[in-house]
Amino acid sequence: MLRERVFSSTILITLTVILLCLDGLRAVNGAPGLWLLPLLSFFAIGTAWEMSTMLKQGNHLIRPKLAVFGAALIALSAAVPYLWAIGGTTYPADCPVGRLGWIVLAATLATFIILMAEMREYGRVPEVQLGRAIERTSTAVFVSMYVGLPMAILIAIRCLDGPGIPGRFGLAALITCVLVTKVADMGAYFSGRAFGKRKLIPRLSPGKTVEGSIGGILASTIVAYVCLSVLFEALGASVAAGPGTTSPQVVKTGLASFLAQPLWGALALGPTLAITGMIGDLAESLFKRDCDVKDSGSLLPGLGGVWDVTDSLIASSIPAFFCFVSGVGG
């Protein structure tokens, strides 16, 4: 078990570091994060597949292939503007869809594709399942949205570079989001082992404690401060280090100016991502218990499945996006 965990972790971390380096050093102009799409696709498809098969094992009606297709479609929709960059042109600034609008369109399209597939198959299934079309459709749509939307927002975080903003701001923001979210797990584990007494939600996760959760929040806040004060500068992602610092677009006032300071930004980002990450972790525990399974899947041997890797990020990506666009990181 330990050997499998070390093997899977080593491959995953090595691949992630390589793709992040390529994204930082060989970024395609107009398509930030293009190198990271294979990794995002793996996590989106893997999580949706494990979630779908888990629900099916728990006797919930679902068409796994449709759920996975919907999740992948929504997740990758945020990269639609990349097509212009690959074609050698610039994504039109006056496009009515904007950049995030593709996610909404893809979510709507995925919903109706799942519905049409259900219409096509209705009545062909065994008689005992007739009248269960709503459950099958709703479950597949839920998996598509639950996995696809947060994964698409991770692309949106990487694409936060804009006028007056240094070209690696989105990369620094994405790395910070992942590190701050994931370190909460480690902080909670070690704090819980050392000081844990009061159970957090024993019905869902007997191992989680209140003291461990507090330790996770503190660890995330510290890492957030280090990232905002060191990582952003190291990557040349801070406004102060980037070109055009006198541009009106980067003048921050009010809340944005307040959150741009590393200390206050960390106090906003750290607890927010730690708490939402824990919610994502508990959500997976809820599904596991409801479906009576131990691991979400076996695509990552020793790690408990792909969903065990993405559970906290699924819940923290959207709050992270709002934190960064509100001024965290400058």
MIVEX-510902 format. One record per atom (N, C-alpha, C, O): residue in one letter; x, y, z. Coordinates in steps of 0.05 Angstrom, whole numbers, plus 32768, in hexadecimal, padded with zeros to 4 digits. Each point is the difference from the previous one (the first is absolute). Last residue first. Layout:
BEGIN
AXYZ/...
This chain:
BEGIN
G7FCA83387F91/G800580197FF2/G7FF480017FE5/G800380147FF2/G7FF77FA78055/G80177FFD7FEE/G800680197FF0/G801380007FF0/V7F8C7FFA8032/V80157FF0800D/V80167FFB7FEB/V7FFB7FF87FEA/G7FB280378001/G8018800F8007/G80167FF0800D/G801680098002/S7F927FDC7FD6/S7FF980168013/S8019800F8009/S7FFD8015800E/V80067F9E7FB9/V7FF580167FF0/V7FF880178013/V7FFB80177FF6/F80277F9B8032/F8015800C7FEF/F7FF480177FF0/F800E80157FFC/C7FB77FB9803C/C8015800E8010/C8014800E7FEE/C800780178005/F7FB77FB37FD2/F7FF5801A800A/F8014800F8011/F800180188000/F80187F937FE1/F7FFC80127FE9/F7FF6801B800A/F800B80157FF8/A7FFA7FA58046/A801A800A7FFA/A7FFF80147FE9/A800D80158001/P7FA47FBD8018/P800780158013/P801C800C7FFA/P800480178004/I7FE47FA17FC4/I7FEF80187FFB/I800580158015/I800280177FF9/S802C7F968010/S8009800E7FE8/S7FEF801A7FFB/S800B80157FFA/S7FEC7FA4804E/S800E80198006/S800680117FE7/S800780178003/A7FCC7F907FFF/A7FF080138011/A800E801B8003/A7FF380148005/I80367FA67FC9/I7FE680047FF4/I7FF080158010/I7FF280107FF4/L80617FD1802D/L800380147FEB/L7FE580067FF3/L7FFB80177FF8/S800C7FA38048/S8001801B800D/S800280167FEB/S7FF580168004/D80087F8F7FDC/D7FE880068011/D8001801D800C/D7FEC800E7FFE/T80577FBE7FC8/T7FF280187FF7/T7FE980098012/T7FF580167FFC/V80427F9B8014/V801380167FFA/V7FF1801A7FFA/V800A80158008/D7FC67F9B8006/D800E8006801A/D801480167FFC/D8007800E8013/W7FCC7FCF7FA2/W7FEF8012800F/W800D8007801B/W7FFB8016800A/V802E7FA97FBE/V8004801C7FF6/V7FF080138010/V800980178006/G80157F8F802C/G7FF180077FE8/G8006801D7FF8/G800B80108010/G801F7FBD8039/G7FE37FFF8005/G7FEF80087FE8/G7FE880008002/L807A7FF48008/L7FF7801B8008/L7FE280018004/L7FF580158007/G803D7F9C7FDC/G800C80098019/G7FF6801B800A/G800480068017/P7FF27FE57F81/P80047FEC8015/P800E800B8019/P8014800F7FFD/L7FAE801B7FB6/L801A8008800D/L80057FED8017/L7FF880068017/L7FBD7FE97FB7/L8010800B7FEB/L801B800A800A/L801380027FF0/S7F9D7FD3803D/S801A7FF48000/S8012800B7FEA/S80147FF47FF9/G7F938031804A/G80077FF27FE8/G801C7FF58002/G800D80018015/S7FC080278034/S7FF1800A7FE9/S80067FF27FE6/S7FEF7FFF7FEF/D80177FD28074/D800F80127FEF/D7FEF80097FE8/D7FEE7FF27FF7/K7FE77FDA804B/K8017800A8010/K800F80157FF0/K80068016800A/V7F8C7FD17FF3/V801A7FF97FF4/V8016800D8011/V7FFC8013800E/D7F9C7FF57FF3/D800D7FE9800F/D80197FF67FF1/D80037FE97FFB/C7FBE80647FF4/C80037FEA7FEC/C800E7FE7800C/C80037FEC7FF2/D7FEF80628042/D7FE57FFB7FF5/D80017FE97FEC/D7FEC7FF17FFD/R8064802E802A/R7FF07FF28013/R7FE57FF97FF5/R7FF57FEB8006/K804580467FC3/K800C7FE68006/K7FEE7FF08013/K7FFA7FE97FFC/F7FF080717FF2/F7FFA7FEF7FE9/F800A7FE38006/F7FF37FED7FFA/L802380558045/L7FE37FFC8000/L7FF87FEC7FEA/L7FF17FEE8004/S806880308000/S7FFA7FEC8015/S7FE37FFA8001/S7FF87FE98005/E8023805B7FC1/E80087FE67FF6/E7FFA7FEA8015/E7FF77FEA7FF8/A7FFB806D8023/A7FEC7FF97FEC/A80077FE57FF4/A7FEE7FF07FFB/L804E80378041/L7FE97FF4800E/L7FEA7FF87FEC/L7FF27FED8005/D805980417FD9/D80087FE6800A/D7FE97FF2800E/D7FFD7FE87FFC/G7FF580707FE7/G80027FEE7FE9/G80097FE48008/G7FF67FEC7FF5/I80088057804D/I7FE47FFA7FF7/I80017FEC7FE9/I7FF07FED7FFF/M80618035801E/M7FF67FEC8013/M7FE37FF87FF9/M7FF97FE98002/G802E805D7FCD/G800D7FE77FF9/G7FF77FE98012/G7FFB7FEA7FF7/T7FE9806E801B/T7FF17FF57FE9/T800D7FE57FF8/T7FF27FEE7FF7/I8039803F804F/I7FE57FF88008/I7FF17FF47FE9/I7FF37FEB8003/A806380387FEC/A80027FE98013/A7FE47FF68007/A7FFC7FE87FFF/L800D80667FCB/L80067FE77FF1/L80017FE88012/L7FF97FEA7FF8/T7FF7806A8031/T7FEB7FFB7FED/T80057FE57FF1/T7FEE7FF07FFE/P805380338040/P7FE97FF3800D/P7FEA7FF97FEC/P7FF37FEC8003/G805B80407FD7/G80067FE7800E/G7FE77FF3800D/G7FFA7FE97FF9/L8001806E7FD9/L80027FE97FEF/L80047FE6800F/L7FF37FEC7FFA/A800880698033/A7FE77FFC7FF1/A80017FE57FF1/A7FED7FF08001/L805F802E802F/L7FEA7FFC8014/L7FE57FFC7FF3/L7FEE7FF4800C/A805D80207FBD/A80037FE6800C/A7FEA7FFA8014/A7FF57FE98001/G8010806D7FDA/G7FF87FED7FEC/G80017FE4800A/G7FEE7FF07FFA/W80328054803C/W7FE380008000/W7FF57FED7FEA/W7FEB7FF48004/L807380158002/L7FF57FF7801A/L7FE27FFE7FFF/L7FF57FEB8008/P803B80367FAB/P80037FE48005/P7FF37FF6801A/P7FF47FEB8001/Q7FE780687FC5/Q80167FFD8013/Q80017FE28009/Q7FEC7FF58007/A7FCF802A7FC0/A80197FFD7FF2/A80187FFD8012/A80157FF67FF7/L7F90801C8027/L80067FE37FFC/L801A7FFC7FF1/L800C7FEA8001/F7FD5806F800D/F80037FF4801A/F80097FE37FFC/F80137FF7800D/S7FD6803A7FA7/S8019800A800B/S80077FF3801B/S80177FF98005/A7F957FF47FD4/A80167FF57FF0/A801B8008800A/A80127FF08001/L7FA080368027/L80047FE48007/L80177FF37FF1/L80107FF1800B/G7FF280747FE8/G7FED7FF38011/G80087FE38007/G80177FFC8007/T801780267FA2/T7FF580108015/T7FEE7FEF8011/T7FF77FEA7FF7/K805C80127FB6/K7FED7FF28011/K7FF780138017/K8010800E800B/V80207FF17F8C/V7FFD80108018/V7FE97FF48011/V7FE97FFF7FF7/V80347FE47FB1/V800A7FF18017/V7FFE80108019/V80097FF78015/Q7FDC80297F93/Q7FF27FE78004/Q80087FF2801A/Q7FF17FF0800B/P803780627FD2/P7FE780048010/P7FF27FE68006/P7FF27FFE8014/S807A80077FDE/S7FE87FFF7FF0/S7FE780038011/S7FFF7FF58016/T806080058002/T7FF3801A8002/T7FE680017FF1/T7FF380157FFE/T80487F9F8003/T7FF68004801B/T7FF2801B8004/T7FF280048013/G80377FC47F9E/G7FE880108000/G7FF58006801C/G7FE880018003/P80547FA77FF4/P800080197FF0/P7FE6800F8003/P7FEB7FF58007/G80387FCD804B/G7FF97FFE7FE4/G8001801A7FF1/G80038015800C/A800B7FD88053/A80167FF57FF1/A7FFB80007FE2/A80127FFB7FF0/A7FAE80248050/A801880108004/A80177FF67FF0/A801180107FF8/V7F9D7FC0800A/V7FFE80197FF0/V801980118002/V8008800D7FED/S80017F89801E/S7FF48016800F/S7FFF80197FEE/S801180037FEE/A80177FA87FF9/A7FE380027FFC/A7FF38017800F/A7FE980057FFB/G80747FCD7FFA/G7FFB80197FF2/G7FE380057FFB/G7FF8800C7FEC/L80317FAA8045/L7FF67FFC7FE5/L7FFD80197FF0/L7FF880007FE8/A802480048072/A80137FEF7FF3/A7FF87FFA7FE3/A80117FFE7FEE/E7FB58034804B/E801880107FF9/E80137FEE7FF0/E800C800A7FEC/F7FA87FCC8036/F7FF880147FEC/F801880117FF6/F800280067FE8/L800C7FBC8060/L7FFB7FF37FE6/L7FF980147FEA/L800B7FFE7FEA/V800180238071/V80187FF57FF4/V7FFB7FF57FE4/V800E80087FED/S7FAC801F804A/S801780128004/S801A7FF77FF3/S801280107FFB/L7F9A7FBF8001/L7FFA801B7FF8/L801880138002/L800280137FF1/C80057F92802D/C7FFB80017FE3/C7FFC801D7FF6/C800C80087FEC/V7FFD7FE88071/V80197FFB7FF2/V7FFD80027FE2/V8011800C7FF2/Y7FA17FFB8043/Y801180178003/Y801B7FFD7FF2/Y800980127FF3/A7FBC7FA5800E/A7FF580157FEF/A801180198002/A8006800D7FEC/V800E7FAB804D/V80087FFA7FE4/V7FF680167FED/V800E80087FEE/I7FD57FFD806B/I801D80057FFF/I800A7FFC7FE4/I801080107FF5/T7F967FDC801C/T8005801D8001/T801D80067FFE/T800880147FF3/S7FDE7F918011/S7FF8800D7FE6/S8006801E8000/S8009800B7FEC/A80037FC68065/A80157FF87FED/A7FFA800C7FE4/A8012800A7FF3/L7FAE80028052/L8019800F8006/L80157FFA7FEB/L800E80127FF7/I7FA27FBD8004/I7FFB801C7FF8/I801980118005/I800780117FF0/G7FFB7F94802B/G800080037FE3/G7FFC801C7FF7/G800D80097FED/G7FED7FE4806F/G801B7FFE7FF7/G800380027FE2/G8012800D7FF5/I7F987FF08031/I800D801A8006/I801D80007FF7/I800A80147FF5/S7FC87F9B8002/S7FF580147FED/S800D801C8005/S8006800E7FED/G800D7FAC8050/G800D7FFC7FE6/G7FF780147FEC/G8011800A7FF0/E7FC47FF68063/E801B800A8002/E80107FFD7FE6/E801080117FF9/V7F9A7FCB800C/V7FFE801D8000/V801C800C8001/V800780137FF2/T7FF07F8C7FE2/T7FFB800C801A/T7FFF801F7FFD/T800A800B7FEC/K7FF17F8F7FD8/K8003801D8000/K7FF8800B801B/K7FEC7FF8800C/G800D7FA97FDB/G801B80098005/G8004801E8002/G80148009800A/P7F987FC77FE0/P80087FFD801C/P801B800B8007/P800680068017/S7FAF80107F9E/S801D7FFC8000/S800A7FFE801D/S80068015800C/L7F9B7FED7FE1/L800B80007FE5/L801D7FF87FFF/L80087FF07FF0/R7FC980168062/R7FEE7FF07FF0/R800A7FFE7FE3/R7FFB7FEC7FF2/P8030804C8051/P80077FE48002/P7FEE7FEE7FEE/P80097FEA7FF8/I8018807C800B/I7FE67FF47FF7/I80057FE28000/I80057FF57FEA/L8039803E8049/L7FF380157FF0/L7FE47FF77FF7/L7FEB800A8009/K804D7FD98054/K7FFA7FF87FE4/K7FF080167FF2/K7FEF800D800C/R805A7FFC8046/R7FE480027FFA/R7FFB7FFA7FE3/R800C800C7FEE/K804C7FED8032/K7FF07FF48015/K7FE280007FF8/K7FF37FEC8003/G807C80297FD5/G7FE47FFA7FFB/G7FF27FF28017/G80097FEB800A/F805780337FE7/F7FEF800E8013/F7FE27FF87FFE/F7FF080088011/A805A7FD07FBA/A800E800A8017/A7FEC800B8016/A80057FFC8017/R7FDE7FE17F93/R800F7FEB800E/R800C800A801A/R80017FF18014/G7FD2804D7FB5/G7FED7FED800C/G800E7FE9800F/G7FF77FF88015/S803D80467FBA/S7FF4800D8018/S7FED7FED800E/S7FFF7FFF8019/F80267FE47F96/F801480008015/F7FF6800E8019/F80067FF88017/Y7FBF80047F9E/Y80087FE58008/Y801480018018/Y7FFB7FF28014/A7FE8805F7FC3/A7FEB7FF48010/A80087FE5800A/A7FF97FF88016/G804180347FAF/G7FFF800E801A/G7FEB7FF48013/G80057FFD8018/M80017FE37F8F/M80177FF88010/M8000800D801C/M80067FF38014/D7FB680267FAF/D7FFE7FE38007/D80167FF78012/D7FFC7FF28014/A800780657FC9/A7FEC7FFE8016/A7FFC7FE38008/A7FFD7FFA8018/V8038801F7F9D/V800F80008019/V7FED7FFE8018/V80087FF88016/K7FD6800F7F90/K800A7FE58007/K800F7FFF801B/K7FFF7FEC800E/T7FDD80677FCE/T7FEB7FED8005/T800A7FE6800A/T7FF67FF48013/V8048804F7FD4/V7FF180098018/V7FEA7FEC8007/V7FFB7FFA8017/L80377FF87F99/L80107FFC8018/L7FF080078019/L80017FF08014/V7FD5801F7F98/V80057FE38005/V800F7FFC801A/V7FF87FEF8010/C7FFA806A7FD4/C7FE67FF38005/C80047FE38007/C7FF57FF68014/T8056803A7FCE/T7FF88008801B/T7FE67FF38009/T7FFE7FF68016/I801F80007F91/I80127FF18012/I7FF88005801D/I80007FEE8010/L7FD380457FAF/L7FF87FE37FFF/L80117FEF8013/L7FF57FF0800F/A8020806C7FE8/A7FE77FFD800D/A7FF77FE38001/A7FF67FF68014/A805780217FBB/A80058003801D/A7FE67FFB8010/A80017FF48015/L7FF7800F7F8E/L800F7FE88008/L80068000801E/L7FFC7FEC800D/G7FDA80607FCC/G7FEE7FE98001/G800E7FE78009/G7FF47FEF800E/F8040805F7FE5/F7FEF80038017/F7FED7FE78003/F7FFD7FF58015/R804980237FA7/R80007FE78010/R7FEF80038019/R80027FEF8012/G800C80587FAB/G7FF87FE87FF2/G7FFF7FE78010/G7FF47FEC7FF7/P7FF9807A8030/P80167FF07FF6/P7FF77FE67FF5/P7FED7FF48009/I7FD480627FF5/I80067FEA8013/I80177FF07FF4/I7FFE7FF77FE9/G7FD780527FE9/G800C800B8018/G80087FEC8015/G800A80068015/P7FB07FD87FA8/P800C801A7FFC/P800C800A801B/P7FF280038014/G80037F977FF3/G7FF180127FEF/G800F801B7FFD/G801880018007/D7FE37F928029/D801180147FF4/D7FF080127FEE/D7FEF7FF77FF1/L7FED7FBA8039/L7FFB801A800D/L801380167FF6/L7FFB80188005/C7FF97F837FE9/C7FFD80157FEB/C7FFB801B800B/C7FF680127FF1/R80127F9F8046/R801980027FF1/R7FFF80167FEB/R8014800B7FF8/I7F9E7FE38038/I8014800B8012/I801A80047FF1/I800E80148003/A7FAD7FC07FD0/A7FFB801C8002/A8014800E8012/A800880177FFB/I7FFA7F8C7FFF/I800A800C7FE8/I7FFD801E8001/I8011800F7FF7/L7FC87FC3804E/L801D7FFE8003/L800E800B7FE7/L8015800E8002/I7F8E7FE97FFE/I80088018800E/I801F7FFF8005/I800C80168001/A7FC97FA07FD9/A800180167FEC/A800A8019800E/A800F80107FF3/M7FE17FA68043/M80187FFB7FF0/M800380177FEB/M801780087FFA/P7F9B7FF8803D/P80198008800E/P80197FFC7FF0/P801380108002/L7F9B7FD47FD3/L8001801D8006/L801980088010/L800E80137FF8/G7FE17F8E7FF4/G800780117FE9/G8003801D8007/G8014800D7FF7/V7FCE7FAF8049/V801C7FFD7FF9/V800880157FEB/V8015800C8003/Y7F927FF4801C/Y80107FFF8018/Y801E7FFE7FFA/Y8011800D800E/M7FAD7FEF7FAC/M8003801B800B/M801480008017/M801180118002/S7FDA7F9C7FD6/S800C80117FEC/S8006801C800B/S8015800B7FFC/V7FBB7FB78039/V801D7FF97FFF/V800E80127FEC/V801680098005/F7F8D80028001/F800D80088019/F801E7FFA7FFF/F801080118007/V7FB97FD17FB2/V8004801D7FFF/V800F800A8019/V801280117FFE/A7FD57F957FFF/A801580057FED/A8006801E7FFE/A801780087FFE/T7FA27FDD8039/T80197FF7800B/T801780067FED/T801580088009/S7F92800B7FDB/S800980128016/S801B7FF8800B/S801180118006/T7FC67FB77FB9/T8008801A7FF5/T800B80128015/T8016800C7FFD/R7FC77FA1801E/R80187FFC7FF0/R800A801A7FF5/R801880068001/E7F967FFC802E/E80177FFB8012/E801A7FFC7FF0/E8014800B8008/I7F9C80017FC8/I80078019800E/I80187FFB8012/I801280118002/A7FC87FA57FD1/A801080117FEE/A8009801A800E/A801680097FFC/R7FB37FA6801F/R8017800A800F/R801280127FF0/R801780058007/G7F997FC97FDC/G7FF780148013/G8017800B8011/G7FFC80118011/L80127F8F7FCA/L7FEF80147FF3/L7FF680148015/L7FF97FF88017/Q803C7FB87FFA/Q800C801A8001/Q7FF080157FF2/Q800880188000/V7FE07F8A8004/V80028009801C/V800B801C8002/V7FFC800D8014/E7FFE7FC47F98/E7FE6800C8009/E8002800B801C/E7FF380138007/P80657FE87FBA/P7FED7FED800D/P7FE9800E800C/P800280178008/V8029801F7FAA/V800B7FF48018/V7FEC7FEC800B/V7FE880017FF9/R800580397FBE/R80107FE97FF7/R800C7FF18018/R80087FE97FFD/G7FC380698009/G7FEF7FE97FF9/G80107FE87FF7/G7FF47FEA7FFE/Y803D80727FFA/Y7FE87FFC8011/Y7FEF7FE97FF5/Y7FF980007FE8/E805A80297FF3/E80017FE5800D/E7FE67FFA800F/E7FFD7FE9800A/R8011806B7FC9/R80057FEB7FEC/R7FFE7FE5800C/R7FF67FED7FF3/M8002805F8045/M7FE87FFD7FEE/M80047FE97FED/M7FED7FF17FFA/E805C8026803B/E7FEB7FF28010/E7FE77FFD7FF0/E7FF37FEB8002/A805280477FD8/A80087FE48002/A7FEC7FEF8010/A7FFB7FE97FF9/M7FF880748003/M7FFA7FF37FE6/M80087FE37FFF/M7FF37FEF7FF4/L80238044805A/L7FE37FFD7FFD/L7FF97FF27FE6/L7FEF7FED8000/I806A802A800F/I7FF87FEA8012/I7FE27FFB7FFE/I7FF87FE98000/I802980607FD0/I800A7FE77FF4/I7FF87FE88011/I7FF87FEB7FF6/F7FF4806A802B/F7FED7FF87FEC/F800B7FE77FF0/F7FEF7FF17FF6/T80478035804F/T7FE67FF9800C/T7FEE7FF57FEA/T7FF37FEB8004/A806080397FE2/A80037FE6800C/A7FE57FF6800C/A7FFA7FE87FFD/L800980707FE0/L80027FEC7FEB/L80027FE4800B/L7FF37FEE7FF7/T8010805A8045/T7FE57FFE7FF5/T80007FEA7FEA/T7FEE7FF07FFF/A806580258026/A7FEF7FF38015/A7FE47FFC7FF5/A7FF37FEB8005/A804980457FC5/A80077FE48001/A7FEF7FF18014/A7FF77FE97FFB/L800080758000/L7FF67FF37FE8/L80057FE28000/L7FEF7FF07FF8/V80378043804D/V7FE27FFF8003/V7FF47FF27FE8/V7FEE7FEF8003/I806E80207FFA/I7FFA7FEC8015/I7FE27FFD8003/I7FF57FEA8003/W802E80597FC5/W80017FE67FF3/W7FF97FE98014/W7FF67FEC7FF9/G801380718022/G7FE67FF87FF5/G80007FE57FF3/G7FEB7FF37FFE/L8062803C8027/L7FF27FEE8012/L7FE57FF77FF5/L7FF57FEC8009/R803F80527FC6/R80107FE88004/R7FF27FEC8012/R80017FE87FFA/G7FCA805C7FC3/G801680048013/G80117FE78003/G80017FF07FED/V7FAE80277FDB/V80027FE98012/V801480058016/V7FFE7FF58016/P7FF480497FA2/P7FEA80008014/P80027FEA8014/P7FF680028016/C805F802E7FB8/C7FEF7FE87FFD/C7FEA80008015/C800680018018/D8045803F7FD8/D7FE480088000/D7FED7FE87FFC/D7FE880047FFA/A80787FF58006/A7FF9800C801A/A7FE380078002/A7FF480018015/P803C7FB07FAE/P7FF4801B7FFE/P7FF7800A801C/P7FF17FF2800E/Y80637FCC7FDD/Y7FE47FFD8008/Y7FF3801B8001/Y800A8012800E/T80497FDC7FB1/T7FFB8008801C/T7FE27FFD8005/T7FEF80077FEF/T80537FBE7FCA/T7FF2801A8003/T7FFB8005801D/T80067FEF8012/G80227FBF7FC6/G801180177FFA/G7FF2801B8002/G800B80147FF7/G7FD77F8F801D/G7FFD80077FE4/G800F80197FF9/G800080097FE9/I7FFF7FD88070/I800C7FEB7FF0/I7FFE80067FE2/I80127FF97FF1/A7FC38042804A/A801D80028003/A800E7FEB7FF0/A801580057FF3/W7F8D7FF88011/W800980177FF1/W801E80038001/W800D80067FEB/L7FCB7FB78048/L7FFF7FF97FE3/L800880187FEF/L800D7FFC7FEB/Y7FE980088075/Y801A7FF77FF7/Y80007FFB7FE2/Y801580027FF3/P7F9B80138040/P800F80177FF5/P801C7FF87FF6/P800C800F7FF1/V7FBE7FAE803B/V7FF780067FE4/V800F80197FF5/V80087FFF7FE8/A7FFC7FD58072/A801780027FEF/A7FF880077FE3/A801280007FEF/A7FB07FEE8058/A800E80188008/A801880057FEE/A800B80177FFF/S7FC17F997FFB/S7FF480177FF2/S800E801A8007/S7FFF80137FEF/L80137F938036/L8011800A7FEA/L7FF480187FF2/L800E800D7FF0/A7FC17FC98058/A801B8007800A/A8011800C7FEA/A800E80148005/I7F9C7FCB7FE5/I7FFE80188010/I801C80098009/I800780187FFE/L7FF27F967FD3/L7FF880167FEE/L8000801B8010/L800980147FF5/A80087F9C803A/A801780077FEF/A7FF980187FEF/A801080127FFC/A7FAB7FC98039/A8014800D8011/A801880097FEF/A800A80168005/G7FB17FBA7FCF/G7FF7801A8009/G8015800F8011/G800580187FFC/F800C7F8E7FEA/F800180127FE9/F7FF8801D8007/F800D80137FF8/V7FEB7FAA804A/V801C80067FFA/V800380137FE9/V800F80138001/A7F9B7FCD8013/A800980128016/A801D80087FFB/A800780178004/L7FD47FAA7FC2/L7FF4801A7FFB/L800A80148016/L800580177FF9/K80147F8F800F/K800D800C7FE9/K7FF6801C7FFA/K800F80127FF9/P7FC97FB9804E/P801B800A8006/P800D800E7FE8/P800D80158003/R7F8D7FDF801B/R800E7FF77FE9/R801C800C8002/R800480187FFA/I7FB07FCE8056/I801180147FF2/I800C7FF37FE8/I80057FE87FFF/L7FBE80048063/L7FFF7FFE7FE3/L800F80177FF3/L7FFD80178007/H80177FB58058/H7FF480197FF6/H80007FFF7FE1/H80157FF87FF4/N80117FC6804E/N7FE47FFC7FF6/N7FF2801A7FF8/N7FE880028001/G80777FF0801B/G7FED80068016/G7FE37FFE7FF8/G7FEE800A800E/Q80587FEC7FB3/Q80037FEA8013/Q7FED80048018/Q7FF87FEC800D/K800B80587FB4/K7FF37FE97FF4/K80037FE88013/K7FED7FF08003/L803D805F8015/L7FE380048002/L7FF27FE77FF5/L7FEC7FF7800B/M8071800C7FEB/M7FF97FFD801C/M7FE280028004/M7FF47FF0800F/T802F80217F9C/T80007FE38006/T7FF97FFB801D/T7FF47FEC8007/S8013806E7FDE/S7FEA7FF37FF2/S7FFF7FE28007/S7FEA7FF58006/M805E803F801A/M7FE78008800D/M7FE87FF27FF4/M7FEE7FF7800F/E80667FFC7FC9/E7FFF7FF3801A/E7FE68007800F/E7FF47FEF800D/W801B803C7FA0/W7FFD7FE37FFD/W7FFD7FF1801A/W7FEF7FF08004/A8024806D7FFB/A7FE57FFB7FF8/A7FFA7FE27FFD/A7FEB7FF68007/T806D8026800D/T7FEE80058017/T7FE37FF97FF8/T7FF27FF48010/G805080057FAC/G80047FEC8015/G7FED80048018/G7FF47FEC800A/I800D80557FB0/I7FF57FE67FF6/I80027FEB8016/I7FED7FF18005/A803A8062800F/A7FE380037FFC/A7FF37FE67FF7/A7FEC7FF8800C/F8072800B7FFF/F7FF38003801A/F7FE180037FFC/F7FF17FF58010/F804580067FA2/F80027FE78010/F7FF18002801A/F7FF17FEE8007/S8016805F7FC5/S7FEE7FED7FF3/S80007FE6800F/S7FEB7FF38005/L805280508015/L7FE580078008/L7FEC7FEC7FF5/L7FED7FF8800D/L806C7FFF7FD8/L7FFD7FF9801C/L7FE48006800A/L7FF47FF0800F/P802280287F98/P80007FE38004/P7FFC7FF8801D/P7FF17FED8005/L801780717FE8/L7FE77FF47FF8/L80007FE18002/L7FEC7FF58009/L805D804E8005/L7FF47FF38017/L7FE67FF27FFA/L7FF57FF28010/W804080447FB2/W80107FE88008/W7FF27FF08016/W80057FE98003/L7FD7806B7FE2/L7FFB7FEC7FEB/L800F7FE68007/L7FF67FEA7FFB/G8006806E8035/G7FF67FE7800B/G7FFC7FEA7FEC/G7FF67FEB8007/P800880787FD6/P800D7FF88019/P7FF37FE7800C/P7FE77FFE8002/A801880357FA1/A7FF47FE78009/A800E7FF7801A/A800C7FEA8000/G800C80657FCE/G7FE380007FFD/G7FF37FE78009/G7FE77FFE8000/N807C7FF77FEA/N7FF5801A8002/N7FE280007FFA/N7FF77FF77FEB/V80417FB8803F/V7FF680087FE6/V7FF3801B8003/V7FED80038010/A80637FD28030/A7FE480077FFE/A7FF9800A7FE3/A800F800F7FF5/R80437FCA803D/R7FF97FFD7FE3/R7FE380067FFB/R7FF37FF37FF0/L803480148068/L801780077FEF/L7FFA7FFF7FE2/L800D800E7FF0/G7FB27FDD8056/G800C80198008/G801680097FED/G800380187FFB/D7FCF7F957FF8/D7FEC80167FFF/D800C801B8007/D7FF880157FF5/L803D7F9D8013/L7FFA80067FE4/L7FED80177FFD/L800380117FEE/C800D7FD18069/C8018800C7FF5/C7FFC80077FE2/C800880167FF7/L7FB47FBA8033/L8001801B800B/L8018800F7FF5/L7FFE80187FF9/L7FFA7F8D7FF2/L7FED80107FF1/L7FFF801D800A/L7FFC80127FF0/I803D7FB2803E/I800980037FE4/I7FEC80117FF1/I800980127FF2/V7FE07FD78066/V801680138000/V800980057FE3/V800680177FF9/T7FB87FA68014/T7FF6801B8005/T801580157FFF/T7FFC80157FF4/L801D7F908004/L7FF180097FE8/L7FF6801D8004/L800180107FEE/T80287FC7805D/T801380057FEA/T7FF3800B7FE7/T800980137FF4/I7FC07FD28054/I800E80198007/I801480067FEA/I800380187FF8/L7FCE7F977FFF/L7FEE80167FFF/L800E801B8005/L7FFC80137FF1/I80357F9C8019/I7FF980047FE4/I7FEE80197FFD/I800580107FEE/T80107FD58069/T801880097FF2/T7FFA80067FE3/T800980157FF6/S7FB37FC68040/S8006801C8008/S8018800B7FF0/S7FFF80167FF7/S7FEB7F8E7FFF/S7FEB80117FF4/S8006801E8005/S7FFE80117FEF/F803A7FB0803C/F80037FFE7FE3/F7FED80137FF2/F800880107FEE/V7FF27FE6806F/V8018800F7FF9/V800380017FE2/V800780147FF5/R7FB27FB8802C/R7FFB801C8006/R801880117FF7/R7FFD80157FF4/E800B7F8D8007/E7FEE800A7FEC/E7FFB801E8003/E7FFF800F7FED/R80327FC58056/R801080017FE7/R7FEF800B7FE9/R800A80117FF0/L7FCD7FE08063/L801180178001/L801080037FE7/L800580167FF6/M7FC57F9E8010/M7FEF80188000/M801180198000/M7FFC80137FF0/
